[in-house]
Amino acid sequence: MPDSIITVTNLTKTYEGGTEAVRGVSFSVKKGEFFGFLGPNGAGKTTTINMLVNLVKRTGGDILIDGLRLEDHAREIYQRVGFAMQEIGLDETATAREMLQLHGRLYHLSPERIKSQTDKLLKLVELERVADKYTNSYSGGMRRRFDLALSLIHEPKILFLDEPTQGLDPHARQLIWNHLRELNRAGMTIFLTTHFMEEAEALCERLAIMDKGQIVTEGTVHELLEKHQARNLEDVFLKTTGSNLGDEEVNANAMDPYARNRM
Amino acid sequence: MISSTFFSDWYYLSIRSIKQIWRPLLALIPSLFIPIFFFVVNAASLSSFSKVPGFPENVSYRDFIAPIALFTAVFFSAGNAGIELVQDISNGYFKKLMIMPINRLAIILGRLTEVAVQAVFQGALVLVLLLLVGVRIQTGFFGVLAIFAMLMIFAMAWSCVSMISALRTQNARLVQSLFVIVFPFLYLTTSQAPMNLLPPTFRVLATYNPVTYIIEGVRSLVLGSWGDAAIWQGFLVAIALFVIMVSLTLGSFKKTLK
């Protein structure tokens, strides 16, 4: 598709031991679109998003990001994408300002741009006042907001977000939603995985729902409501995945954390 | 492939890692305490060992083990690189580095530069202590520089052991427990007695232990002269270990992708 910025074809992932996390997933995301990727826990959303940024090796299929094939142009793609992961990975021995500056340098931005981006992003996520404090002193909401700022330092064309509001109170969640809407309005393509229906409904133009490693339905919110004759997105979710919290399963292939040794 | 930005990536990642040495500063104390403690205790309790036939003439036991104090100051702290790396992995920061347009060798070298800086810093503190108690470096100022160079290269190579285990196991406890392997590598050498006074089995083990060559190299720079073969042998072993271990660490990066 000519206006697609992400094109995924028949993507599969089978982990050692035979667990099929992703089973032949295909979809595309248009430039400037706010795309939601929904599914119950363990559906394969995080594995898919990690394959899109090369953090997990895919078993099969093809990924094109901004017209570039991932295996041939990883570094160019890294320059164009930002990723706020489910796990907020911060350097606890650095301050927010130091981390933003370091990331700006590692993305090879000019000193002037690093300064302007650092100031702009700290203001955007309302952390100017604590910018020179170590990140280990931040609350969960502050850490999540800062992580978002960090993923934006190089002004990526595509922003990947994996459960960006998990564990946040309603105020902090609203704040992040507003930031995301602004970024999308400014032209940034956003790929969001979430299992909060109201988040997807509030933000996303188009959605795909994933279950057991496969996409079970796809479309705009309006299209999905019509297609599944549902009252709201949660209804669509339940009808397509049959999931509720009681259906969650443990990962039978998870390693014993005390014996985790792949040497 | 080395890109045009490789050196700047290496530089900035080194600065980040070096800052971690000083935060918190107190964490440096244990790795300084151990070499000083062993030096003081061994020099006092085993001083008569220098009178045993076969011990180098005109050398006190204190001077004989002085290079070990320098060596252990570096040896005991070299594992920190792996512990810091596993922290980055477990809190997710490592993944951020992996999706940046930076060379993975720069990530390794950034950590190794921290190890080298720490080696010089800790080695310098121990050296000052040794000079204060009367130990003299026979090869002079350039000998001091050569000691630090050899220790830095070795410390970087040794720290790769902990980095490889961090990358492959991603388990902080396991990486920390690797600390114990320092002891066989340190004691199955000529650290406590010259080669000719070691029992035959120990002599064989010490001959095959690469650490022996580093210790003998540093010892020759402290007690001997520039003509000693042990000096170039020490550098040769340190450089060979460095090349092998950095290559293995780079290979382990691939294993982090599941």
Interface residues (C-beta under 8 A of the other chain):
Chain A: Y15 V53 N54 L55 V56 K57 R75 E76 Y78 Q79 V81 F83 M85 E87 I88 G89 L90 D91 E92 T93 A94 E98 L102 H103 R105 L106 Y107 H108 L150 R260 N261 R262 M263
Chain B: S3 T5 S8 D9 Y12 L13 I15 R16 K19 Q20 R23 D88 N91 G92 Y93 F94 K95 K96 L97 M98 I99 M100 P101 I102 S165 R168 T169 Q170 N171 L174 K255 L257 K258
